[in-house]
Amino acid sequence: MKRLLLFTLLCGSLMTSCSEDMDDVVDDGVLDDPENVEIEDFIYRGMDEIYLYKPDIPELADDYFANDDEYYEYLVAWDSPADLFYSGLVASQDRFSYITDDYIELENSFSGISQTTGVDYRLYRFSNSNDVFGVVRYIVPGSNAEGTAIERGDLFTEVNGESLTVSNYASLLSSPSVTFTLAEINDNMVSNTGEEVTIATSEVTENPVLIQEVLEVEGLKIGYLMYNSFVADFDQQLNNAFAYFDSENIDHLVLDLRYNGGGRVSSATALASMITGSYTGEIFAKQQWNEDYQNYFLATDPDRLFNYFTDELQGGTALNQLNLTDLYVIGTSSTASASELVINGLKPYIDVYLIGNTTTGKSQASVTLYDSSNFGRTNANPNHTYAIQPLVYESVNADDIVVPYDGIDPDVEIEESLSNLGVLGDASEPMLAAAINAITGNTAAVQAMTRQREFNYQEFEERASLQPNYKRMYIDELPSLRLDQ
């Protein structure tokens, strides 16, 4: 749609002189809100250019609009940019494309930076109720929560004096200062203890490498790594963890991704390469773009369609590689995207065992588009800070197998017991203990660990769901586009 780019070039700022001459472009009265039309034009152009599911959205067909007037009438019909994006341009099967009105916050999240109390939690909903309660999963090191009276395993039902519900949890837990009213499980019921802990939020840069340990069990050295997000800023810390495992000459590795919702593809590729080390240059994953872009890359840059095992970080630092032939992964419903990419990408090469419960089921990668002539960050429109994060390709492994839409099923099924979460990194922590028993072949012990829930509840949301990069797998930079084709 060349006319879209023409409109952008002629009317780079609808907030200024272009708004005075809009009747030269469309009929009077069409542009009731020039600011939103400017943003919505950018959103439409971005989705029209590169969206994975473009063929499933009739309005994105190149010949859908007969003329510019019809196109702009379509844009102004939407209540907001978000309304256009989610209700007009996102396909029904797409659970993860995203729009933000603050791309600075989005960029920070990609670097592990957020405003947080430092209490990482999972929320649960009581069955047949709108009431919600939270469980503390871990405390972020260096945050305001560290050293307070709240810790892993604590429950809470109220925040800032209000009972948590499905409608108020987001606003309450995003408050500048959060007072948690703690609770406990008694007779299969959650009841308040009366204890309160108040924590102010602050900007925290969270190192996703939370725990690295080596456990000696039955004559085996078992490495344990809890890794909570694929953040390229911490690739070196991840590489350092593997240097430690290598120096300890571990026999097996337990990779704990139970709370890892994903992140950068390059970091996932590096992690998989650290685990193996025997497959440098071979295919880790294949990319499947929409038909236009798949054909474009096949013609201009076929290697762009593959992620290869590597022996170095971006920047040239050599990877510390373990040459393992098996991997034990702890995963849950919070495990998504780049985490599932590692599991799926390694399966054609080594034995991968999943301990926990079924993962999210996300195999698509996204990229950030800004309001500029080529959708890059440079020269982004200064009139707003909107950006979109559309899905652009689906990933399959070397055997052309995709992560199932409903998630990867576990080989050893066990879920966290809210009354006995255990200490992360300790060999007796239930999910880690199940992984160790799988390694040592103690199947009777694994089966004995299966337990019923204490009471009826449903998984609801988690801390990361309030962050813009939640369960998103993304590529490092915008690829070469077909803008001039």
C-alpha positions in Angstrom: 0.0 0.0 0.0 2.2 2.8 -1.3 -0.3 5.4 -0.4 0.2 4.7 3.3 3.8 5.7 3.1 2.9 8.7 1.0 0.5 9.8 3.7 3.2 9.4 6.4 5.8 11.4 4.4 3.4 14.2 3.6 1.9 14.3 7.0 4.7 13.3 9.4 2.9 15.3 12.1 -0.8 15.5 12.0 -0.6 17.6 15.2 1.0 20.5 13.3 0.8 22.1 9.8 -0.6 18.9 8.2 -3.8 19.1 10.3 -4.5 22.5 8.8 -4.5 21.0 5.2 -6.2 17.7 5.9 -9.0 18.6 3.6 -6.5 18.3 0.8 -6.1 14.6 1.6 -9.6 13.4 2.7 -13.1 14.9 3.0 -13.8 17.4 5.7 -15.1 15.8 8.9 -13.3 12.4 8.5 -10.4 13.2 10.8 -12.1 13.9 14.1 -9.0 13.0 16.1 -5.8 13.8 14.1 -3.5 12.5 16.9 -5.0 9.1 17.0 -5.2 8.9 13.2 -1.4 9.5 13.1 -0.9 6.6 15.6 -3.4 4.3 14.0 -1.9 4.9 10.5 1.4 3.7 12.0 -0.2 0.7 13.6 -1.9 -0.3 10.4 1.2 0.1 8.3 3.3 -2.0 10.7 0.8 -4.8 10.8 0.3 -4.6 7.0 4.0 -4.8 6.5 5.2 -7.8 8.6 2.5 -9.4 10.7 2.7 -13.2 10.8 -1.1 -13.6 10.4 -1.7 -10.9 7.8 -3.4 -13.4 5.5 -6.0 -14.0 8.2 -7.0 -10.3 8.5 -9.1 -9.2 5.4 -8.5 -5.5 6.2 -4.7 -6.1 5.7 -5.1 -7.2 2.1 -3.2 -4.9 -0.2 -6.3 -4.1 -2.2 -8.9 -4.0 0.6 -9.4 -0.2 0.5 -10.5 1.4 -2.7 -9.0 4.8 -2.0 -7.4 6.9 0.7 -10.7 8.3 1.9 -12.0 4.8 2.6 -8.8 3.9 4.5 -8.9 7.0 6.7 -12.6 6.5 7.5 -11.6 3.0 8.6 -9.0 4.4 11.0 -11.1 7.0 12.6 -13.9 4.5 13.3 -11.9 3.0 16.1 -12.1 4.3 19.7 -8.4 4.2 20.3 -5.1 2.8 18.9 -5.4 -0.2 21.2 -8.9 -0.8 20.0 -7.7 -0.8 16.4 -4.8 -3.1 17.2 -6.6 -5.7 19.3 -10.1 -5.7 17.9 -9.3 -4.9 14.3 -5.9 -6.3 13.3 -4.9 -9.1 15.7 -5.9 -12.6 14.5 -8.1 -14.8 16.7 -5.3 -17.4 17.2 -2.9 -14.7 18.3 -2.5 -14.5 22.1 0.7 -12.5 22.3 1.0 -9.5 19.9 1.1 -6.4 22.0 0.8 -2.6 21.8 2.2 -0.1 24.2 1.8 3.7 24.6 5.2 3.8 26.4 8.0 2.1 24.5 10.5 3.3 27.0 8.9 1.0 29.6 8.9 -1.8 27.0 12.6 -1.3 26.2 13.4 -1.3 30.0 11.5 -4.6 30.4 13.7 -6.2 27.7 16.7 -5.2 29.9 15.2 -6.6 33.1 14.3 -3.2 34.4 11.0 -2.7 36.2 9.2 -0.8 38.9 8.6 -3.4 41.6 8.4 -4.2 45.3 10.6 -7.2 44.5 7.9 -9.7 45.6 7.4 -12.2 42.8 4.0 -13.8 43.1 1.5 -16.1 41.5 -2.2 -15.2 41.9 -4.9 -17.8 42.2 -8.6 -17.5 41.9 -11.0 -19.3 44.3 -13.3 -21.6 42.3 -16.7 -20.0 41.5 -15.6 -16.7 42.9 -14.0 -13.4 41.8 -11.8 -13.4 44.9 -8.1 -13.8 44.4 -5.2 -14.6 46.7 -1.4 -14.5 46.1 1.5 -16.8 46.8 5.1 -15.4 47.1 7.4 -17.4 44.8 10.6 -15.6 45.5 12.1 -12.3 46.5 14.1 -10.3 43.9 17.7 -9.7 45.2 18.5 -6.1 45.7 14.9 -5.0 45.8 13.1 -3.3 48.7 11.4 -6.6 49.6 14.8 -8.2 50.4 15.3 -8.5 54.1 11.7 -7.8 55.0 9.3 -10.2 56.8 7.8 -11.5 53.6 9.3 -14.6 51.9 8.8 -17.5 49.6 5.7 -19.5 50.5 3.8 -16.6 52.2 0.2 -16.1 51.1 -1.7 -12.8 50.9 -5.4 -12.0 50.4 -5.4 -8.2 50.8 -3.3 -5.4 49.4 -3.5 -1.9 50.9 -6.4 -2.9 53.0 -8.6 -4.2 50.2 -9.4 -7.8 49.4 -8.0 -8.9 46.1 -10.4 -9.5 43.2 -10.2 -10.2 39.5 -11.0 -6.5 38.8 -8.7 -4.7 41.3 -5.6 -6.8 41.6 -3.7 -5.0 38.8 -4.2 -1.5 40.2 -3.5 -2.5 43.8 -0.4 -4.5 43.1 0.9 -1.6 40.9 0.6 0.9 43.7 3.8 3.0 44.6 3.6 1.4 48.0 2.1 -2.1 48.6 0.9 -3.4 52.0 0.5 -7.1 51.9 -1.9 -8.7 54.4 -0.5 -12.2 54.9 -2.5 -15.4 55.1 -2.1 -19.1 55.7 -3.8 -22.4 54.8 -5.9 -23.9 57.6 -8.2 -26.9 57.1 -8.0 -26.4 53.3 -9.0 -22.7 53.7 -7.0 -19.5 53.2 -7.4 -17.2 56.2 -5.6 -13.9 57.2 -3.0 -14.0 59.9 -3.4 -10.3 60.6 0.3 -9.7 59.8 1.0 -6.9 57.4 4.2 -6.0 55.4 4.5 -2.7 53.6 7.0 -2.3 50.7 7.6 0.6 48.4 8.3 0.0 44.8 11.6 1.0 43.2 13.3 0.6 39.9 15.1 -2.7 39.9 17.3 -4.4 37.4 16.7 -8.1 37.9 19.4 -10.6 37.1 17.6 -13.6 35.6 20.3 -16.0 36.8 18.7 -16.4 40.3 20.4 -19.6 41.6 23.4 -21.7 40.5 24.3 -24.7 42.6 26.0 -28.1 42.3 24.4 -30.9 44.3 26.0 -34.2 45.0 23.5 -37.1 45.0 24.3 -40.8 45.0 27.8 -40.1 43.6 26.5 -37.8 40.9 27.2 -34.1 40.5 24.0 -32.4 39.5 24.1 -28.7 38.4 21.0 -26.7 39.2 20.3 -23.4 37.4 17.2 -21.2 38.1 16.9 -18.9 35.2 14.0 -16.5 35.1 14.1 -14.6 31.9 16.0 -14.5 28.6 17.6 -11.1 28.9 20.6 -10.4 26.7 22.1 -7.9 29.1 22.8 -10.8 31.4 24.2 -13.3 28.8 27.6 -13.0 30.4 26.3 -13.9 33.8 24.6 -16.9 32.2 27.9 -17.8 30.6 29.7 -17.5 33.9 27.2 -19.9 35.5 28.2 -22.5 32.9 31.8 -21.8 33.6 31.1 -22.8 37.2 29.3 -26.0 36.1 32.1 -26.8 33.8 34.7 -26.3 36.5 32.7 -28.6 38.8 32.5 -31.3 36.0 28.8 -31.9 36.5 27.2 -35.1 35.3 23.7 -33.7 34.7 21.9 -30.3 34.6 18.5 -29.3 36.0 17.4 -26.2 34.3 14.7 -24.5 36.3 12.4 -22.5 34.0 9.3 -22.8 36.1 8.8 -19.0 36.3 10.5 -18.1 33.0 8.1 -16.5 30.5 10.7 -16.2 27.8 12.5 -13.3 26.2 15.2 -12.8 23.5 15.8 -15.5 20.9 19.5 -14.9 20.8 19.8 -15.7 24.5 17.8 -18.9 24.1 20.1 -19.9 21.3 23.2 -19.2 23.4 21.7 -21.2 26.4 21.0 -24.2 24.2 24.6 -23.9 22.8 26.0 -23.8 26.3 24.1 -27.0 27.3 25.4 -29.0 24.3 28.5 -27.7 22.6 28.6 -30.4 20.0 26.4 -28.9 17.3 27.9 -25.5 16.4 26.7 -24.4 13.0 23.8 -26.9 13.0 20.1 -25.8 13.0 18.7 -25.0 16.4 15.4 -23.6 15.0 13.7 -22.7 11.8 11.7 -19.5 11.2 8.4 -19.5 9.4 7.2 -16.0 8.4 4.1 -15.0 6.5 4.3 -16.0 2.8 5.5 -12.7 1.5 8.4 -12.5 3.9 9.3 -16.1 3.7 9.7 -15.8 0.0 11.5 -12.5 0.4 14.1 -14.0 2.7 14.5 -17.1 0.6 15.3 -14.9 -2.3 17.6 -12.3 -0.6 19.0 -13.9 2.6 18.1 -17.6 3.2 20.3 -17.8 6.3 17.9 -15.3 7.9 15.4 -18.1 8.3 17.5 -20.2 10.6 18.9 -19.9 14.2 22.1 -21.9 14.4 23.9 -23.4 17.4 26.8 -21.1 18.2 30.1 -21.2 20.2 30.1 -17.5 21.2 28.0 -14.8 22.6 27.0 -11.8 20.5 30.2 -9.7 20.7 32.5 -12.6 20.3 33.0 -14.0 23.9 33.5 -17.8 23.8 30.7 -19.9 25.3 31.3 -22.2 28.2 29.8 -25.5 26.9 29.0 -28.7 28.8 28.5 -31.2 26.0 25.6 -32.8 27.8 23.6 -35.5 26.2 20.5 -35.1 28.4 18.7 -32.2 30.2 16.2 -32.0 32.9 13.9 -29.0 32.8 11.5 -27.8 35.5 8.5 -26.2 33.8 5.0 -25.0 34.7 2.2 -23.0 33.0 4.4 -19.9 33.5 7.1 -21.4 31.2 6.7 -19.9 27.8 8.1 -18.8 24.4 11.9 -18.7 24.6 11.9 -21.3 27.4 9.8 -23.6 25.2 12.1 -22.8 22.3 15.1 -24.2 24.2 13.2 -27.4 25.1 11.9 -27.9 21.6 15.1 -26.9 19.8 17.2 -29.3 21.8 15.0 -32.3 21.4 16.3 -33.4 18.0 19.8 -33.6 19.5 19.7 -34.7 23.1 17.3 -36.2 25.6 15.1 -33.5 27.2 12.9 -34.4 30.2 10.3 -32.0 31.5 9.4 -32.1 35.2 6.4 -30.2 36.4 3.2 -29.4 34.5 2.2 -28.4 31.0 3.9 -25.3 29.6 2.1 -22.3 28.0 2.4 -23.3 24.3 4.0 -20.3 22.5 6.2 -20.8 19.5 6.0 -17.4 17.8 8.5 -14.5 18.0 7.8 -10.8 17.8 9.7 -7.6 17.0 9.3 -4.0 18.1 8.0 -1.6 15.5 8.2 2.2 16.0 6.5 5.0 14.2 9.3 5.8 11.6 9.6 5.4 7.9 11.3 2.0 8.3 9.7 1.1 11.7 13.1 1.4 13.4 13.9 3.2 16.6 15.9 5.9 14.9 13.9 9.0 13.9 10.8 7.6 15.6 7.9 10.1 15.6 8.4 12.5 18.5 4.7 13.2 18.9 4.0 9.9 20.8 5.7 6.9 22.4 3.5 4.2 20.9 5.1 1.0 19.6 3.7 -2.4 18.6 5.1 -5.8 19.2 3.5 -8.0 16.5 4.2 -11.7 16.1 6.3 -12.1 12.9 7.3 -15.7 12.7 6.7 -19.1 14.1 9.6 -21.3 15.2 10.0 -25.0 14.6 12.9 -27.2 15.5 15.3 -29.0 13.1 12.7 -31.8 12.7 10.0 -29.2 11.7 8.2 -29.8 15.0 6.4 -26.8 16.6 5.7 -26.3 20.3 2.0 -27.5 20.7 -0.5 -24.7 21.0 -1.6 -26.2 24.3 1.9 -26.5 25.6 4.5 -29.2 26.2 3.4 -32.0 28.4 5.6 -33.1 31.3 7.4 -36.4 31.4 7.2 -36.3 35.2 4.0 -34.5 36.4 4.1 -32.6 39.6 2.9 -29.1 40.6 3.9 -26.8 43.4 2.1 -27.4 46.7 1.1 -24.0 48.1 1.5 -25.3 51.6 5.0 -26.7 50.9 6.8 -24.7 48.3 10.2 -25.5 49.8 13.5 -23.6 49.5 14.6 -23.0 45.9 17.9 -24.7 45.1 17.5 -27.1 48.1 17.6 -30.8 47.1 14.4 -31.4 49.1 12.4 -28.7 47.3 9.6 -30.8 45.8 10.0 -30.0 42.1 13.8 -30.2 42.2 13.5 -33.4 44.3 11.3 -34.9 41.5 14.0 -33.9 38.9 16.7 -35.5 41.0 14.7 -38.7 41.4 14.2 -38.8 37.6 18.0 -38.5 37.2 18.7 -41.2 39.7 15.9 -43.5 38.4 13.9 -43.4 41.6 10.5 -43.7 40.0 8.8 -44.8 43.2 9.8 -41.6 44.9 8.6 -39.6 41.9 5.2 -41.3 42.0 4.9 -40.8 45.7 5.3 -37.0 45.4 2.1 -36.6 43.4 -0.4 -34.9 45.7 -3.9 -33.5 45.6 -4.4 -29.7 45.9 -5.2 -28.5 49.3 -8.5 -26.8 48.1 -10.2 -25.7 44.9 -8.5 -22.8 43.1 -7.5 -21.9 39.6 -4.2 -20.3 38.4 -4.9 -16.7 37.6 -2.1 -14.1 36.9 1.4 -13.5 38.1 3.8 -10.6 38.7 5.1 -10.7 35.1 1.7 -10.4 33.6 1.7 -6.7 34.6 4.9 -6.2 32.6 5.0 -5.3 28.9 7.2 -8.2 27.9 5.1 -10.9 29.5 5.4 -14.3 27.8 7.0 -12.7 24.7 9.7 -14.2 22.6 11.4 -11.5 20.6 14.2 -11.0 18.1 17.1 -8.6 18.7 16.5 -6.2 15.9 14.2 -5.5 12.9 15.2 -7.5 9.9 15.6 -6.0 6.4 12.1 -5.1 5.2 10.2 -5.3 1.9 9.2 -1.7 2.1 10.5 -0.9 -1.4 9.5 -4.1 -3.1 
